[in-house]
Amino acid sequence: MATPTDAGLARGTALRQRRLALGKSLEEVAAATRIPLAHLAALEEGRLDALPDGPYSDMYHREVSSYLGDPDGALSSPRIRADGGSGAPLGVVRGLAVISILGLVAVLALAAWPVVSERIEVPSAETTEQELVIVVREPTQLHVVVDGVPRLDGAVSRGEELRYVGSHRIEVEVVALEHVRLIWNRQRVVPQGLQDAPRRLVFEQDVGGAP
């Protein structure tokens, strides 16, 4: 059973207090950040081992902090008093520092990976709208742009099913194709090439094309 950690509990308590002060429910936060409700509850309770492996606890925390509005960084780490003391034990502060460093290393590693970009032509449908469903098979990072408008940029969890409808163009960036299943207009799309490397896919309707 997942148990709270000192660092996780300190940050989770700050998030919960901020959320309650704004009068927002966990359901509202989950809908806005696309973070599963169970993961949000674990985050607030400091049960970091109940979250997916990897830097997800730090990414989830930043996402929720941003949504709740954190202009002075109060939710990111305990405040250090002017007399040199801390609003939390030294072990908590060190734990937060380690988590932050690990999160930064993960982000830098993702940025250093080459992204393969390709255009996927799909036959034009009877309607000008096209629908792309992304089924998340493993926890991953996704960036989705629909008709030039960013719709998603962040972490997604296993089991999520994301649906996007566009009139012309849908762009998807993913850490690895094997982490997701792509369904365009109710048809499974399996792009050729590496399945375990970062990819950028552009879906456009084109008469006579094939996925």
C-alpha positions in Angstrom: 0.0 0.0 0.0 1.3 3.4 -0.9 2.5 5.5 2.1 3.2 9.3 2.3 6.8 10.6 2.2 7.9 13.7 4.1 8.7 15.6 0.9 5.5 14.5 -0.9 3.3 15.3 2.1 4.8 18.8 2.5 4.1 19.6 -1.2 0.8 17.8 -1.3 -0.5 19.8 1.8 0.5 23.1 0.1 -1.4 22.0 -3.1 -4.5 21.0 -1.1 -4.6 24.2 0.9 -4.2 26.3 -2.2 -7.0 24.3 -4.0 -9.4 24.7 -1.0 -8.6 28.4 -0.7 -9.7 28.8 -4.4 -12.8 26.7 -3.8 -11.9 24.1 -6.4 -12.7 20.4 -6.2 -10.3 17.6 -7.2 -12.7 16.9 -10.1 -12.3 20.4 -11.4 -8.5 20.2 -11.2 -8.5 16.8 -12.9 -10.6 18.1 -15.8 -8.4 21.1 -16.3 -5.0 19.4 -16.1 -6.0 16.0 -17.6 -4.3 14.3 -14.6 -6.3 11.2 -13.3 -8.3 11.9 -10.2 -6.6 9.0 -8.3 -3.2 10.5 -9.1 -4.3 13.9 -7.9 -5.5 12.5 -4.6 -2.2 10.6 -4.2 -0.3 13.8 -4.9 -2.1 15.8 -2.2 -1.7 13.0 0.3 2.1 12.7 -0.4 1.8 9.1 -1.6 4.4 9.6 -4.4 4.9 5.8 -4.8 1.3 5.5 -6.0 2.2 7.6 -9.0 3.7 6.2 -12.3 7.4 5.5 -12.3 9.7 8.3 -13.5 9.5 12.1 -13.1 5.7 12.1 -13.2 5.2 13.3 -9.5 7.3 16.4 -10.3 5.6 17.0 -13.6 2.1 16.6 -12.1 3.1 18.9 -9.2 4.2 21.7 -11.7 1.0 21.2 -13.8 -1.3 21.5 -10.8 0.7 24.4 -9.3 0.5 26.3 -12.6 -3.3 25.7 -12.8 -3.9 26.9 -9.2 -1.8 30.0 -9.8 1.6 30.1 -8.0 3.0 33.6 -8.6 5.6 33.5 -5.8 6.5 29.8 -5.9 4.8 29.0 -2.6 3.7 25.6 -3.8 7.0 24.6 -5.3 8.9 24.2 -2.0 8.7 25.2 1.7 9.6 28.8 2.4 13.0 29.5 4.0 12.7 32.0 6.9 15.0 35.0 7.2 16.6 33.6 10.3 17.9 30.7 8.4 15.2 28.3 9.5 12.9 26.4 7.3 9.1 25.9 7.1 9.9 22.2 6.8 12.6 19.8 8.1 15.9 19.8 6.3 15.2 16.3 5.0 12.1 17.6 3.3 14.0 20.5 1.6 16.7 18.1 0.4 14.1 15.7 -0.9 12.4 18.4 -2.9 15.7 19.5 -4.3 16.5 15.9 -5.4 13.0 15.6 -7.1 13.5 18.9 -8.9 16.9 17.9 -10.2 15.6 14.5 -11.4 12.7 16.3 -13.1 15.1 18.7 -14.9 17.4 15.9 -16.0 14.4 14.0 -17.5 13.2 17.2 -19.4 16.7 17.8 -20.7 17.0 14.2 -21.8 13.7 14.4 -23.7 14.8 17.7 -25.3 18.1 16.1 -26.5 16.3 13.2 -28.3 15.9 13.6 -32.1 12.3 13.9 -33.2 11.3 12.2 -36.4 8.8 14.3 -38.3 6.5 12.9 -41.0 3.3 13.7 -42.8 0.6 11.1 -42.8 -1.9 11.5 -45.6 -5.3 10.0 -45.0 -8.2 9.7 -47.5 -10.7 12.6 -47.4 -14.0 11.7 -45.6 -17.5 12.7 -46.5 -17.2 15.5 -44.0 -14.4 18.0 -43.6 -13.9 17.1 -40.0 -11.4 14.5 -39.0 -11.3 12.7 -35.7 -8.1 11.3 -34.0 -8.4 9.2 -30.9 -5.2 8.6 -28.9 -5.3 5.6 -26.5 -2.4 5.8 -24.0 -0.8 2.4 -23.5 2.1 3.5 -21.3 2.7 6.8 -19.3 4.3 9.2 -21.7 4.5 12.9 -22.8 2.3 14.2 -25.6 2.1 17.4 -27.6 -1.1 17.8 -29.7 -2.0 20.7 -32.0 -5.3 20.8 -33.8 -5.7 23.3 -36.8 -2.9 25.4 -35.4 -4.2 25.5 -31.9 -2.2 23.7 -29.1 -4.5 21.3 -27.3 -2.2 19.3 -25.1 1.4 19.6 -23.9 2.4 17.4 -21.0 2.2 14.1 -19.2 -0.6 11.5 -19.8 -1.3 8.3 -17.9 -1.8 4.8 -19.0 -5.4 4.0 -19.9 -6.3 7.6 -20.9 -8.3 8.0 -24.2 -8.0 11.4 -25.8 -10.2 12.5 -28.7 -9.5 15.4 -31.0 -11.6 16.7 -33.9 -10.1 19.0 -36.6 -11.2 20.4 -39.9 -7.8 20.3 -41.6 -4.7 19.3 -39.7 -3.8 17.4 -36.5 -0.2 17.3 -35.3 1.0 14.8 -32.6 4.5 14.6 -31.0 5.1 11.5 -28.8 8.1 10.2 -26.9 7.6 6.7 -28.5 4.9 5.4 -30.8 4.7 2.2 -28.8 3.3 4.2 -25.9 0.1 5.0 -27.8 -2.5 3.6 -30.2 -3.7 6.0 -32.9 -7.2 5.7 -34.4 -8.1 8.1 -37.2 -11.8 8.3 -38.2 -12.4 4.9 -36.5 -9.5 3.2 -38.4 -6.3 2.1 -36.7 -3.2 3.9 -38.0 0.2 2.3 -37.6 3.0 4.6 -39.1 6.0 2.8 -40.4 9.5 3.1 -38.9 10.8 3.2 -35.3 8.2 2.5 -32.7 10.5 3.2 -29.7 11.8 6.7 -30.6 10.4 10.2 -30.5 8.1 10.9 -33.5 6.1 13.9 -34.8 3.1 12.9 -36.9 1.0 15.3 -39.0 -2.5 14.0 -40.0 -4.0 15.7 -43.1 -6.9 14.7 -45.3 -5.8 14.2 -48.9 -7.8 12.6 -51.7 -6.2 9.3 -52.8 -3.8 9.1 -49.8 -3.5 6.2 -47.5 -2.4 6.0 -43.8 
